[in-house]
Each structure stands twice: as structure tokens, then as C-alpha cells.
């Protein structure tokens, strides 16, 4: 992939974040998702690439989506696989909560796992604890390994978990072990990425979340030198059958090399609402402010980008030729 693609892709997440942020706190998650999706499509059409969506969002909850198989870009440039979540945290935006992002991941064609839109068990850590986690091990054993790797006591660790009834057992085990817990209402892509940044205070992520989000998080952690492991967790016979048709082994632990192959991939995210990693969109009358991060696995470069966008000069966030 061309290195200039990194900066082009930030324009996509910026546009999606700006459009969806208008719906913050208004209680309309599908309208926010639709705004993000429409903006993302519009800007993708200006990017010099031959992209194919291999992971789209919305199938599980019938929300607007960039559909799997959709072609993106101008039709010129590198051939790439695209994983998108125009609005990671639709409920967060609807309620005016914390840590909503617009995210996307790109890799060379054939290098991203075609993850079905179903649940995935996940465990994720940052660079210091790579090689020290095992999704098949107990919560306590993983905490012990991560604590040792990070030269901390278990009592000093912070584990992120989605605040769901399905995680009652994990939460109870974390409390019994003595670890601290950061419960999040939505947005486990942000939860996984935060394990790789010291200033977020997060050491490890546990729990069941979306499989597409697992692949997107894997690209980010590949860029950052972290690690995520996953196991598909179908909820009914139809989902089991779908996995079989896709040739996916339900007993297999999906590791980094399964989720994203090769030595190159790009991840971009823009904050929609404020979070530990990125601030949310701010509107200032005729312009808006965005806060983004873009990373590339091949170079290991991580850029934080502050953007100022004129709504007078670019009302639709693109300049047509």
C-alpha cells in the first residue's frame, strides 16, 4: 500500500465523525449511524484505491451499513480489503456518552479475516503483555501473567469489560482476583485499543463483543504492537451454519495472524464523543474540530491529528472537481 493512503483515510473517519456527532444525545442511534455511513461513502469515493468491504457494520441490528462486497474508492490505486464501523458506539452517541468513534481498517487484498457479524469472545493487551495471554485460560491466570509482564500487582491492573449481563461471571472473577474494573457501556474497539496506550490506564480487555469489531481492533493492535485473541461465539443454529459455509472453525483460537495477515495494514479513527484516547467533535459555528489517530503497521508510525474543518468551504466535507 502507498503511505499516502494513511492521510487520505483520516478524511473518511473525520467526515463520518462530524456528521454523526450532530446526533449526540438526541436518542436516535440509527439516524446517527446513517449519517456516519453516508458521509463515509461520500469521502471514500474520492480516495485513490480499489477497495472492497470485507467487514461491514449493521447486519446484526439492521442498522444502515456499508455492505460486504461493496466497492469503494476511485477504482485506481492499490487493491485493498476494507473493514469499517462508521459509528462504533451508536448507543453512546444516542445517549451522549463516552468513547464513540468512527473507525476503519485497510489491508492488502486477501489479508483481513472475513468475520461474520456475530459475537466473538475476546482478550486483548498492549505491547508489554504480548505473548502472555491465553483466551482458553482462566481470568485469574491471565491477570497473573499480565501483571508479571507489566511489573505490577494484580490489584494495580485495570480490566475493561462491556457492561452486559453476559459478563457477570467475568466481572465476579475479576473482583475476586482483586483487579480494578472499567465497565464500558459500548465500544469495545476503543476498549481494546486503549490497552496499548499507557495514558488510558487500561491493561487488558475481556469479554464477548462483535466479531467485526474484533478484526478492526486487531488491525489497530497490529500497528501498535499489541495482541488480541478471539473465538467465534454463534448464538443460534443459523449462525453456526453460516460459519460452516464460510469455512470457519468454531473451536479455533483466532490469533493476530488469523485476523490480519501480512506486514502492512492501516487503521484510522476519529473521536465522535470524548474518550480516554480521543476527544470528540466540537462545533464552532462555521467550522468544526476533530481529533483523530492513524497508524500503519509496516512503519509502526502513529499519528495524532487535530483537524479544523470549514463548513462554508466544504459543506459536504468534500470538494468536487
N, C-alpha and C positions, 0 to 999 in steps of 0.2 A: 504493500500500500504506500501511497505517496504521503510524505509527512505533512504536506499542506492540508490534507483531508481533516486532520485534527481540528484545526481552527474553523474549517467550514462546518463541521458537525456541531460545534458550540452554538452556531447561529440557529440550528434546528431546536435545540433544547431551550435556548433563550426565548424563541418565539412561542413555543408551547407553554413555557412558564408564565410569560406575560399574559397570554390570553386566558389561561386557566385561573390565574391569580385574581382576576376580576370577580370571580365567583366565591372568593374566600368568605366563609361564614354565612353564606346565603342558603345553606341547606339543600343544595341541588347538585349532587355529585355527578349525575350523568351529563348535565349541562356543562360542568367544569371539564369533564373528560372529553366531551365532544369538542369543546373549544380548543383544548390542547391537541387533540388528534387532527383537527382541521388545520391548525397553524403548522403543525409538524409536517403534514403532507405538502402544504404550500411551499415551505422553505426547502424541503427535500428535493422538490422539482428543480431547484436551481443549483444543486450540488453536482459537480462533475464526477459521477460514478455510475456504475451499473449495479445497483443494489437489489437484493431480493429479501423480503421479510421472511425470516425463518421462525421468528417468535413474535407474535402479535399479542395484543392485550385486549381483553373484553369478552372473550368467548365464554368464560365461566359465569359471568354475571350479566351477559347480554348487553354490555355497555358498548359505546362506539369503539371501533378498533381499526388499526392498520392490520389488514388481514394477511394471514400466512400465504405466501406466494405472490403478494403484491410487489410490483416493480417500482423502484424509487430511483431518483437521480435523473440526470440529463440523457443517460444512455451512452455517455462517453466517459472514459477513465477506468479505474480498477473495478474488477468484478468482485463484489463483496456480499457476505451474508450480514443481515441487519436484525438485531433484536431491539425491540422498542417497548417502552412503557411511557406513553406521553404524559401520564399523570400517575406517578407512584404515590398513592395515598389519596384516592378520591374522597374517602370519608373524612380524612384530615382537612382537606380544603373545605368541604361542606360545613364542617364544624368550626373552622378557623383554628385548627390545632397545629401541631409541631411536626416538622420534618417531612413535609411533602416535597417531592422532587419531580422534575421532568428528566428522564434518563434514556440513554440509548447506548448500544454497544455494536461495534462493527469488527468483523474479522474477514480474512481472505475466504473466498468461496469454499464451502465444504468444511469449515473449521469450527462452527458452532453446533452444539447438540440441538437437534430439533425436539425440544422439550414440549410435551403435550400440556395443555392448560389444565393442570390438576395439581394436587398437593405434592409436596416434597419435604421429607424430613431433612433438616439442615443442621450443620455445625460449622462455624466459621471463626477464624482467628487472623490476627495480623502477622507480620513477618517474624517477630520474635518467637512465636509459638508454632511455626511451620514444622510439620512432621511429628507434632506432639499430641494430635487429636485423633480420635477414632470414633466414628459415629455409632459403631456397634458396642462401644464400651459404656460404662455407667457414667452418669453425670459427675459423680464424685471422682472417679478415676480421671476423667478429662480435666476436671478442675485441678487435681493434684499435678498433672503433667504440665498444664499451662502455668500454674503458679511457680513450679520449679523452673520452667523455661524463662519466665519473666522475673525471676528472683523476687517473688512476692509470697506473702502468706495467702492462703485461700480467702481469709477474711478481707483481704485487700482487693480481691478481684471483683469486677463488675460484669455481670452477665446480662445480656439483653434478650428479652423474650417477648413475643407478641402476647398481649393481654387477652387470652382466649380461654374458655373453659377446658378446651382440649389440652391445655398446658398445665393443668393443676398439679399433675404428678411431677413434672419437671420443676415447677416452682417450689413444690414441697421439698424436693431433693436438694435444690439449691439452698433453701433456707436451713435445712438440716445440716448441710455441709458448712454453713456459715458464710457463704458468699453474699455479696450485695447484689441487688437485682434492679435493673432498669426496665420496667414494663412499658411497652410501646403499644399504642392503640392500632397502628397500621404502619406500613413502610419498612419491611424487613430488608429491602435493598440498602436503605440508609443504615439500618442496624448492622448489616454485615460489613459495609464499607467502614463504618466508624471503628471497627476493631483494629484497623490499620493506621489510625491517627491517634497519637498519644493525647492530644488536647481534648478529644471527645470523652476520655475517661472510660471507654468501653474495652473490655478484654476478650470477650467471647460471646458468640451468639448461639442460642439453642432454639430448636422448635420446628413446627410444621408450618410451611408457608407455600406460596405458589412456585411451581417448577420453573415457569418462565423467568420469574424474578431471581431464581437460583442461578440460572445461566448468566443473566445480566450482572449479578453480583460477582460471579466467577471471573468475568472479564475484568471488572474493576480490581479485584484482588490479585489477578494475574499481573496487572500493571503495577500494583503496589507491593508485590512480593509476598502476599498473604496466602491463605488457603481456605477453601470451602469443600466440604464433602456433603453429598446428598443421596437420598434413596427415595425413589418414586413411591407414592402412597395413594393408590387409587381408592376411591370411596364407594364404587359400585361395579357391577359386572360389566357395564358398558365401558367404563374407564379401563378395566383390566383388558378387555378385548381390544381396545384401541392401542394399548401398549404392545400387545402381541402383534398387531398389524404393523406397527412401527418398528418391530424387531427389538424392543426394549426389554431387558431382563429385570424383572421386579426385585430380584434378590441381590442385584449388583450394587455395590457402593460406587456411586459416580464421583470420581475424583477430578482434580483440575484438568488433567489431560483428556478426560472424557467430556467435560463440559465445554472446554475451549482448547482446540488443538493449535499446533504451530507456535512460532515465536513472536507473532505480531498480532495485536488487537488494539482497538481504541475504545475508550469509554468516555462519555461526556454526560454531565449532569448540571442542571441549573436549579437553584432553590426556588420553590413556589411559596412556601411559608418558611418562617425562621426555623433553624435546626442547629444541632451541635456543629455540623460540618459547614453548612452554607446558610447565609441569610436569605430571606425570601424577597420577592419582588416588592419594590417600593414605587409608588406612583407620585409624580411631582408635577401634575398639570399637563404640560405639553411634552413631558419626557418621562421615562421610567428607568429605574436602576435594577440591574440584575447581578447575581453573584453565582459564578459557575466554576466547575473544575473539569479539566480534560486531561486524560492520561494516555500514554502509549506504552504498550508492553515492550516493544523492541528496544526502545531507547531508555525506558524507565523514567521518562520525563513526566512530571506532574505540574500542571499549571493552574493556578487560581486566577480567574479573570473577572474583573469588575466591568460591567458594561453600562453605558448610558445610551438610551435609545430615543430618538426624536420621533414622536408620533405625528408631527406635521410633515416631515420629510419622508417617513416610511410608515404610513398609516396601517399597511398590511404586513409590515416588517420585512418586506422585500421590495427591491427596486426593479421594476420590469424594464427589460432592454427596449 
